């Protein structure tokens, strides 16, 4: 008699078990504009001249809310959101330089900008233009090193790289202040030692993958709950929760 063939069992992971895909990041360079007048020469009247200085760059994602975006602009401008002249905020892509500016004054304009960025396969860098704010409300006291403003024509690639890191720190500090309640809820939901394979860590586990809930990941998750782009049981679609950010259990 012929022996029956052994059947090979194949198991497929459901789509629900896949880790979240990262959201698109956008680099923004804010330019603060001031207007001066050249002195009149002969019969020629004085002509207005617009000068711009470039502030700290910042990074946001397509999932960022308009209010969070406005706060990031205010941080880059070293002021508060109430001092921004939002009716005059404009934007354009970094390249090509000949593109006209477009208005970015409200949530509709913000969404239109996000849609335009997503339609591009590359070149996700935008320039923002805004009249220099008049500080009617005093901003929080910060060190000048964290808020360096330099002339747009200045060759400052090393400064820009350093200021990007400092800008990230400022944004993280702002997120922590706004989402302290959500961070506390996540800490209660995922206490240290909540997974037996990692007794010294807070762990989020899904589909056999493990993420270490570091303070930065807790801050990102908590801020997303506010939007809301996440829940207490489901983290956001973020670069902090991709498959390459997982950790492996220690060997026995």
C-alpha positions as CSV (number, residue, x, y, z in Angstrom):
1,X,0.0,0.0,0.0
2,X,1.2,3.5,-0.8
3,X,2.2,5.6,2.2
4,X,0.0,8.7,2.6
5,X,1.9,11.9,1.9
6,X,2.6,14.1,4.9
7,X,0.9,17.4,4.7
8,X,2.8,20.6,5.3
9,X,1.0,23.1,7.5
10,X,1.5,26.7,6.4
11,X,0.5,29.5,8.7
12,X,0.0,33.1,7.4
13,X,0.1,36.1,9.7
14,X,-3.0,38.2,9.3
15,X,-2.8,41.8,8.3
16,X,-3.8,42.8,11.8
17,X,-0.5,41.6,13.1
18,X,1.7,43.7,10.9
19,X,3.5,46.5,12.6
20,X,2.3,50.0,11.8
21,X,3.8,51.6,8.7
22,X,5.7,54.9,9.4
23,X,4.1,58.2,8.5
24,X,5.6,60.6,6.1
25,X,7.9,63.2,7.6
26,X,8.1,66.7,6.4
27,X,11.1,69.1,6.9
28,X,10.1,72.8,7.4
29,X,12.3,75.8,7.3
30,X,10.7,79.0,8.7
31,X,11.8,82.4,7.3
32,X,10.9,85.5,9.3
33,X,10.5,88.6,7.1
34,X,11.1,92.2,7.9
35,X,10.5,95.2,5.7
36,X,12.8,98.2,5.4
37,X,12.8,101.2,3.1
38,X,15.8,102.2,0.9
39,X,16.4,106.0,1.1
40,X,15.1,107.9,-1.8
41,X,17.5,108.9,-4.5
42,X,16.8,112.0,-6.5
43,X,13.3,111.7,-8.0
44,X,13.0,108.0,-7.2
45,X,10.8,107.4,-4.1
46,X,11.9,105.1,-1.3
47,X,11.4,101.4,-2.2
48,X,10.4,98.7,0.4
49,X,13.0,95.9,0.8
50,X,12.0,92.6,2.3
51,X,14.7,90.7,4.2
52,X,14.3,87.2,5.7
53,X,16.2,85.3,8.3
54,X,16.0,81.5,8.6
55,X,15.0,80.0,12.0
56,X,15.5,76.6,13.4
57,X,14.2,73.9,11.1
58,X,11.6,71.5,12.5
59,X,10.1,68.2,11.4
60,X,6.5,67.1,11.5
61,X,4.5,64.3,10.0
62,X,1.4,64.2,7.8
63,X,-0.6,63.1,10.9
64,X,0.2,66.3,12.8
65,X,-2.8,68.4,13.6
66,X,-2.9,72.0,12.6
67,X,-2.8,73.2,16.2
68,X,0.4,71.2,16.8
69,X,1.9,72.6,13.6
70,X,1.2,76.1,14.7
71,X,2.9,75.4,18.1
72,X,6.0,74.1,16.2
73,X,6.1,77.2,14.1
74,X,5.9,79.3,17.3
75,X,8.8,77.4,18.8
76,X,10.9,77.9,15.7
77,X,10.1,81.6,15.8
78,X,11.0,81.9,19.5
79,X,7.6,83.2,20.4
80,X,4.1,82.0,21.3
81,X,1.3,80.9,19.1
82,X,-0.8,84.0,19.9
83,X,2.0,86.3,18.6
84,X,2.1,84.6,15.1
85,X,0.5,86.6,12.2
86,X,-1.1,83.5,10.8
87,X,-3.2,85.4,8.1
88,X,0.2,86.1,6.4
89,X,1.7,82.6,6.7
90,X,2.8,81.2,3.3
91,X,4.6,78.1,2.1
92,X,6.3,76.7,-1.0
93,X,8.4,73.7,-1.8
94,X,12.2,74.0,-1.6
95,X,12.5,73.1,-5.3
96,X,12.0,74.4,-7.9
97,X,12.7,77.9,-6.6
98,X,10.4,79.4,-9.1
99,X,7.2,78.0,-7.6
100,X,4.8,80.6,-6.2
101,X,4.0,80.8,-2.5
102,X,0.7,79.5,-1.3
103,X,-1.4,80.6,1.7
104,X,-1.3,78.5,4.9
105,X,-3.6,80.4,7.2
106,X,-6.1,77.7,8.5
107,X,-6.8,74.0,8.6
108,X,-8.0,74.0,5.0
109,X,-4.7,75.5,3.7
110,X,-2.8,73.1,6.0
111,X,-4.6,70.1,4.6
112,X,-4.0,71.3,1.0
113,X,-0.3,71.6,1.8
114,X,-0.2,68.0,3.2
115,X,-2.0,66.7,0.1
116,X,0.5,68.4,-2.1
117,X,3.4,66.9,-0.2
118,X,2.0,63.4,-0.3
119,X,1.7,63.6,-4.1
120,X,5.4,64.0,-4.4
121,X,7.6,61.0,-4.5
122,X,10.6,62.9,-3.1
123,X,11.5,66.4,-2.0
124,X,9.4,66.6,1.2
125,X,11.0,69.9,2.3
126,X,9.0,73.1,2.5
127,X,9.8,76.7,3.2
128,X,7.6,78.8,5.4
129,X,7.4,82.6,5.2
130,X,5.9,84.8,8.0
131,X,6.3,88.4,9.0
132,X,8.5,88.7,12.1
133,X,6.2,88.5,15.1
134,X,5.7,91.3,17.5
135,X,5.9,89.9,21.0
136,X,2.7,91.1,22.6
137,X,2.9,88.0,24.9
138,X,6.3,87.2,26.4
139,X,7.5,83.8,25.3
140,X,9.0,81.3,27.9
141,X,12.5,82.1,28.8
142,X,14.9,80.0,26.7
143,X,18.6,80.0,26.0
144,X,19.8,81.7,22.8
145,X,21.7,78.5,21.9
146,X,18.4,76.6,21.6
147,X,16.9,79.3,19.4
148,X,19.6,80.5,17.1
149,X,18.4,82.7,14.3
150,X,20.8,83.2,11.4
151,X,20.7,85.0,8.1
152,X,19.4,83.0,5.2
153,X,22.5,83.7,3.1
154,X,24.8,82.4,5.8
155,X,26.7,79.2,5.1
156,X,25.6,77.2,8.2
157,X,25.2,73.6,7.4
158,X,26.8,72.5,10.7
159,X,24.7,74.9,12.7
160,X,21.6,73.7,10.9
161,X,22.3,70.1,11.8
162,X,22.9,71.0,15.4
163,X,19.9,73.3,15.6
164,X,17.7,70.5,14.1
165,X,18.6,68.3,17.1
166,X,17.9,71.2,19.5
167,X,14.6,71.9,17.8
168,X,13.6,68.2,18.3
169,X,14.4,68.5,22.0
170,X,12.2,71.7,22.3
171,X,9.3,69.9,20.5
172,X,9.6,66.8,22.8
173,X,9.6,69.1,25.9
174,X,6.4,70.7,24.6
175,X,4.8,67.3,23.9
176,X,5.6,66.2,27.5
177,X,3.8,69.2,29.0
178,X,0.7,68.8,26.9
179,X,0.3,65.0,27.3
180,X,1.4,64.3,30.9
181,X,-2.0,62.7,31.7
182,X,-1.8,60.3,28.8
183,X,1.7,59.4,29.7
184,X,0.6,58.5,33.2
185,X,-2.2,56.3,31.8
186,X,0.2,54.5,29.5
187,X,2.6,53.9,32.4
188,X,-0.2,52.3,34.4
189,X,-1.3,50.2,31.4
190,X,2.3,49.1,30.7
191,X,4.2,49.0,34.0
192,X,7.8,47.9,34.2
193,X,8.0,44.2,34.1
194,X,4.6,43.7,32.4
195,X,6.1,41.1,30.1
196,X,7.9,38.1,31.6
197,X,10.7,38.1,28.9
198,X,11.7,41.7,29.9
199,X,11.4,42.1,33.6
200,X,13.2,45.5,33.6
201,X,11.3,47.2,30.8
202,X,7.9,48.5,29.8
203,X,6.9,46.4,26.8
204,X,4.3,46.7,24.0
205,X,3.9,43.4,22.3
206,X,2.0,42.5,19.1
207,X,2.3,39.6,16.7
208,X,5.4,38.2,18.4
209,X,7.2,41.5,18.2
210,X,8.3,43.7,21.1
211,X,8.8,47.4,21.5
212,X,10.6,48.9,24.5
213,X,8.4,51.8,25.8
214,X,11.2,54.3,26.4
215,X,10.3,57.8,27.6
216,X,10.4,59.1,24.0
217,X,8.0,56.4,22.8
218,X,5.7,57.1,25.6
219,X,5.7,60.8,24.7
220,X,5.0,60.1,21.0
221,X,2.2,57.6,21.9
222,X,0.6,60.0,24.4
223,X,0.6,62.9,22.0
224,X,-1.1,60.7,19.3
225,X,-3.8,59.8,21.8
226,X,-4.7,63.5,22.1
227,X,-5.1,64.0,18.3
228,X,-6.6,61.2,18.3
229,X,-4.4,59.0,16.2
230,X,-4.0,56.2,18.7
231,X,-5.6,54.5,21.7
232,X,-4.3,53.2,25.0
233,X,-4.1,49.8,23.4
234,X,-3.0,50.7,19.9
235,X,0.2,52.9,19.2
236,X,0.3,55.4,16.4
237,X,1.7,54.9,12.9
238,X,5.1,56.3,13.7
239,X,8.7,55.7,13.0
240,X,9.1,54.8,16.6
241,X,6.9,51.7,16.2
242,X,8.2,50.2,13.1
243,X,9.5,46.6,12.9
244,X,13.1,47.6,12.8
245,X,12.6,49.3,16.2
246,X,11.6,46.1,17.9
247,X,13.8,44.3,20.5
248,X,14.5,40.6,20.8
249,X,14.1,38.6,24.0
250,X,17.4,37.8,25.8
251,X,18.8,34.4,25.2
252,X,18.1,31.9,28.1
